[in-house]
Every structure is written in structure tokens, then in C-alpha cells.
Amino acid sequence: MAGGSSNVEAIRERASIRAAIKKEFQKQVTNPHRHGSGEGGVLFDPAVQRFMSMRATRYDHFKPTPRSSLLGVAMLAIPILGYGWWMKTSRENFEQQCRTGQVAYADREFKFA
């Protein structure tokens, strides 16, 4: 396998890069004289900053699509309307049973409400 050795080399190279980044991060974190990050502040991490900026401006960049509209309807409107329909039909069935005498007055809950 000719490609096997290059894969191993690439894995080793990535591991050495990761180790160097970790070493630099530890060096910066443990430096008691670090400047530019305020009094006892945290290190500036560009990836964390990008993530927090993305979360803060999530709705500024939202573009409605047919898929997002369908998801909104499926997650909001369908459950609310379905629950309302179920409550209406179950109440109508219960009232019909009460009016036809299928449910005795003594067996009913909430007799006084």
C-alpha cells in the first residue's frame, strides 16, 4: 500500500501541530505578565469570538425559506391546532354521553364546576 505511509505522516504532522498549539495556549494561559487582555482577563480566542458573534447575530442573517416555514408550521401550528381539535372533540363526546344518559351523574367528575 503506497498511500499508507503518507497517511501515517499526515497523522503525525497534524498531531505535532496540535501539540504545538496546545503548548502555546498553555504558555499564554500561565504567563503571569500577559498584557492586552485586561486585569486577569481571559485569552482572546478567535474561534470562540466567531461563535459568540454568530449566536448574537443569528436573527440578523436569517433568511426564510420554504423548509424553515414548513418547520415552523410543523413545530407550532400543527400541535396547537391538533390539541385544540382533540379537546373540542373529546368534550363534545363527553357532553353527548352525558345528554344521552351513558354517563351517570354520580360517576361524573367536576359535578359542581
C-alpha positions as CSV (number, residue, x, y, z in Angstrom):
1,M,0.0,0.0,0.0
2,A,1.7,3.1,-1.2
3,G,-0.8,5.5,0.4
4,G,-0.5,4.0,3.8
5,S,2.8,5.7,4.7
6,S,1.6,9.2,3.6
7,N,-1.5,8.8,5.8
8,V,0.7,8.0,8.8
9,E,2.9,11.0,8.0
10,A,-0.1,13.3,7.8
11,I,-1.5,12.0,11.1
12,R,1.9,12.6,12.8
13,E,2.1,16.1,11.3
14,R,-1.4,17.0,12.5
15,A,-0.6,15.6,15.9
16,S,2.6,17.7,16.1
17,I,0.7,20.9,15.0
18,R,-2.0,20.2,17.7
19,A,0.7,19.7,20.3
20,A,2.4,23.0,19.3
21,I,-0.9,24.8,19.6
22,K,-1.6,23.3,23.0
23,K,1.8,24.2,24.2
24,E,1.4,27.8,23.0
25,F,-2.0,28.1,24.7
26,Q,-0.7,26.7,28.0
27,K,2.2,29.2,27.7
28,Q,-0.2,32.1,27.3
29,V,-2.6,30.9,30.0
30,T,0.1,30.5,32.6
31,N,2.0,33.7,31.8
32,P,1.6,36.0,34.9
33,H,2.7,39.1,32.9
34,R,0.4,38.8,30.0
35,H,-0.8,42.2,28.6
36,G,-3.7,43.2,26.4
37,S,-6.4,41.1,28.0
38,G,-7.2,43.3,30.9
39,E,-6.9,42.6,34.6
40,G,-7.0,38.8,35.0
41,G,-9.0,38.5,31.8
42,V,-9.3,35.5,29.5
43,L,-7.3,34.9,26.4
44,F,-8.7,36.1,23.2
45,D,-9.7,33.1,21.1
46,P,-10.8,34.0,17.6
47,A,-12.9,30.8,17.2
48,V,-14.8,31.5,20.4
49,Q,-15.3,35.1,19.3
50,R,-16.7,34.0,15.9
51,F,-19.0,31.5,17.6
52,M,-20.3,34.2,20.1
53,S,-20.7,36.7,17.3
54,M,-22.7,34.2,15.2
55,R,-25.0,33.5,18.1
56,A,-25.5,37.2,18.8
57,T,-26.4,38.0,15.2
58,R,-28.3,34.8,14.4
59,Y,-31.6,36.5,13.6
60,D,-30.0,39.3,11.6
61,H,-28.8,36.8,9.0
62,F,-31.9,34.6,9.0
63,K,-33.5,34.1,5.5
64,P,-36.9,32.4,5.5
65,T,-37.1,29.5,3.1
66,P,-39.9,27.1,2.3
67,R,-38.2,24.5,4.5
68,S,-37.9,26.8,7.5
69,S,-41.6,27.9,7.0
70,L,-42.7,24.3,7.0
71,L,-40.7,23.5,10.1
72,G,-42.3,26.5,11.8
73,V,-45.8,25.3,10.9
74,A,-44.9,21.7,11.9
75,M,-43.5,22.7,15.3
76,L,-46.0,25.4,16.2
77,A,-49.3,25.4,14.4
78,I,-49.9,21.7,13.9
79,P,-49.5,20.8,17.6
80,I,-51.6,23.7,18.8
81,L,-54.4,23.1,16.3
82,G,-54.3,19.3,16.9
83,Y,-54.5,19.7,20.7
84,G,-57.4,22.2,20.3
85,W,-59.3,19.8,17.9
86,W,-58.7,16.9,20.3
87,M,-60.0,18.9,23.3
88,K,-63.1,20.0,21.3
89,T,-64.0,16.5,20.1
90,S,-63.4,14.9,23.5
91,R,-65.5,17.5,25.2
92,E,-68.3,17.1,22.6
93,N,-68.2,13.3,23.0
94,F,-68.4,13.6,26.8
95,E,-71.3,16.1,26.6
96,Q,-73.1,13.8,24.2
97,Q,-72.6,10.9,26.5
98,C,-74.0,12.9,29.4
99,R,-77.0,14.1,27.5
100,T,-77.9,10.6,26.3
101,G,-77.5,9.1,29.8
102,Q,-74.5,6.9,29.1
103,V,-72.6,8.6,32.0
104,A,-74.4,8.7,35.3
105,Y,-74.4,12.0,37.2
106,A,-72.8,10.2,40.2
107,D,-69.9,9.0,38.0
108,R,-69.1,12.4,36.7
109,E,-66.1,14.4,37.9
110,F,-66.3,18.1,38.5
111,K,-70.0,18.0,39.2
112,F,-70.1,21.5,40.6
113,A,-67.8,23.2,38.1
